[in-house]
């Protein structure tokens, strides 16, 4: 069967929802399975909806309150959780989770760097690969009640802590700095070790072995 080179998306049958990328192309896509889902009932074997419009409709449908409530109840059943654990152990699914996690971490770091102006707060270095977060209180979140409740006793990555703080408080955390790896971050670590522990302890002292002490 010879298929036409292009195909026009016609999503007006379902609440007249059309994806922005489909509007930019005026609904004209290459007539391939890359852009249209398979529909055996159609003459050309392709759905009348392009993949972009079909995905946009499905996302909007899943956001309905009654659908979210139904899905949430279904996910809490033991049968669903067992099946989900088995599915996550397949090589294909594990690779998908890895790719998604790496992309999510990259996006979160880029968002965090933008909040700090993509530069070291002390020397102004703009090499993004060398910028790191520094907790001026040593990172003891359980000892500081000024943290939001969702972050007070948990241990998420510092990037997530910053983003959640901005969402809840509307400003950057006052005790987290963005510093270049050296010399600023090293200098800040030395300053932190020289200060007394706010929880009543003594300053951190670098321990040396007996052999190292004898050589000194």
N, C-alpha and C positions, 0 to 999 in steps of 0.2 A: 504494500500500500504506500503510495507516494503522499507524503505529508506536506502541507504548505510551509513556506519558509517562515512566515509570521502568523501570529494568531492574536486576536483582540480579546482582551479580558472583559467579561460581562458580569460583574458582581451585583447588578441591580436587583437580583431576585431575593437577596437577603438583607433587608433593612437598608439598602443603598449604601453599604459600607465599602469604601475603597481606600487602599493603602496609599500613603503619600508618594512612595516611589512609583506606584502604578499611575498615579495622576501625572507625575513628571513625564512619563513615557506615553501619556495619552492612551493607556491601556494596551499598547502594542508591544508584544514580546515575541522572541523567537519561539517557534512551535516545537519545543523540545521538552523532555521530561525534567530538565533542569529548572524550567520556569513554570511548568504546569504538572499537576498531579495526574496520575493515570486514572482514566474513567472508561471502563470497557463498554459502557452503554453509549458513549459518544462515537460518532462516525470516524473521527480521527484518532480515537483512543485516548484523548486528553480531556481533562476537566475544563469547563467553561470559565472557571476561576483561576487566575494565576496564583502561584504559591504565596506571594506577598499579601494579596487580598484575603486568601484563605487563612493564613496565619494571623492576620489582623483581626479577622472575625472571630477566630477561636480564642484569641487572647481576651477580646472584649466579652465573649460569652463566659469565659472562666472567671472573670471579675465580678459577675453578678452575685449578690449576697446569698441567694438561695443555692447557687452552684458551689460557692466557696464553703458554705456550711455543710453541704452534702459531701464534698471532697474531704473536708477536714475530719468528719466522722468516719469516712471510709479509711483514711490513712491511719487512724488510731486502732483499727482492728488487728488482732494478732496475725490473721492470715495475710493481710496486706504487708505488714512489717516483715514477716518471714520471706514473702515473695520478693520484696524490695531488697533485702539483704542478699538473697541469692542472685538477683539481677546485678547488683553492684559488684559482685565478685567475678563477673565475666570479663575477659580481657578487653573487649570492646568498650564496655561501660567504665572500666577502670581507666582506660586511656581518655575517655570523654571527661571523666571527673578530673583527671590530671590537667588536661588542657583548660578546662573551665576554671580550675583553681588558680592556675598560673595567670590566666587572663584577668581574673578578678583581683588577684594580688597586684598585678601591674596597674590596673585602673585605680585601685584604692591608693596606691603609692603616688600615682600621678596627681590624683585629687588632693592628697595631703600636701604634696610639694607646692601645688598652686596656692593653697591657703597660706603658706609661709613665703610666698613670693619667689619660689624656685631659687633661693639663695641662702647661704649661711647667715645666721642672724648676728654673727660677731664680725666676720671679715668680709662678708658679701660674696664669697666664692659661689659661682653658678654652675659648677660641674655636678650635674644631677647624680651621677654614679657615686660621688664621694659624699653626698649629704646623708646624715644619719640623725635619728631622734635622740635627744638627751633628756633624761628625767632629772631635774635639779634636786629632787627629794629622794633619789635613789630607787624609785619605782615601787615603794612599799604602799600600794594602793589601799591595803586593808587598814593602814594606820592613819589615813587621812579622810575624815568624814565629809570633806568638801567635794568629793567625787560624786557623780550621779549614781543613784542606787544600782543601776544596771551594770556599772563598772567597778563598784566599790570592793566587792569580794571575789570577782571573777578575774581570770587571767588572759584576756584576749591580747592579740598583738597590739603594740603601741600605736600602729597606724589606725586600727579599728577604734582604739580608745579616743584618739584625736577626732576622728570623723563623728563618732557618737556624741562626743562632748560638744562639738560645733552644732550638731543637730538639736541637742537639748538646751544648750545655754546660749547659742548664737554668737560665741566668741571662741578664740583659741584657748586651750588650757594654759593657765598662768605658770605652771611649773614644768612645761615641756618645751624644749628648744629644738630648733633644727640647726645642726652644726656640721661643718665639714669634718671629715674623718680625722685629719690632722692638719694643723696643730690644735684647732679649737676644741674638738671633742676630747682629745687627750688631756688638754689643760683643764677642761671642765671636770673630767673624772678625777684628776689630782685634787682639785678644789673640793670635790664631794668627799673624797677619802679623808681629807684633812679636817672636815667639820664633824662635830659630835653628832651621833645618831639622834634624831628628834624623839625617838622612843625611849631614850634614857641610856643608851649604850655608849661605848667609847668609840673614838674614831677607828676606822678600819686600818689595821697594821699589816703590812705585807710580811708573810711568814717566810723564813728562809731555813733551809736544812742545815744540819751541823757541818756538813762538808762545805757548803757554800759559805757559811760563816767563818770557817777556818781559813778559806782562801782569801776572804776579805781582810 
